[in-house]
Amino acid sequence: MNLLDLFPGGTPVLLAVTVSVFILAGVVKGVVGLGLPTISMAMLALVMAPAQAAALLIVPSLITNLWQARPWVTLPQVLRRIGAMQAGVCAGTIGGALWLGPPSGHWASVCLGLALVAYAAWGLFGSPPRAPQRHQGLVGVSVGAITGVITAATGVFVIPAVPYLQALNLGKDGLIQAMGISFTVSTVALAIGLGVTGGYTPEAAGASLLMLLPALAGMALGTWLRGRMSAQAFKRCFMVSLALLGAYQAVQGWTA
């Protein structure tokens, strides 16, 4: 099979752009610990259908987040704190996919753009709220369900999941691990949602597997860069760029 057969309407230029996007997304994740699906969806949605972009990120997102979910010895302890949220993520993502179908059309571009702007605004100006422990079960399920519906609509699963995880006061290592767990669950739920709505074909799975290598290469480069630059300055530039890209995406979808 020709490599381009895995990309509907694919050309060498589209393949090169897609590889470059996953390298960049991997760099971002290596530096700040998140952002691979966010930057992938934001940039790929400019050159292909949102559902196709979401299908491409499944394997790179799953593998990199499984790696981030370590160490396994502390996994049960973190899961006890965020298990209710993960149940909500699964229900919201799969239910949202059945309700909305795979991300497509102008509404998907608008939703993606607004999600990116909201994420960037939180990253720049937001401070995590406090989550009282006695209400964490109910709040976690609700946050997870909302995150799941947004995931089904846009392929982006950081809002409101990441602010909520920060509010749990898990500590630096615990937060990184919790994000890895949550993103892994969201990726699997997204794959199931795309599968039941026909958006995750064998060709899409093959193309997604091919994008794992550039994503891992980018993540390795980002990890190297993290020790040689200010993560705060990088994150600020990243969030501003994401806000501009999201605004463009929303306006383009709204006016199309």
Summary of the structure (lengths in Angstrom):
residues: 256
radius of gyration: 17.1
end to end distance: 35.4
largest distance: 55.6
contacts: 948
relative contact order: 0.21
helix: 80%
strand: 0%
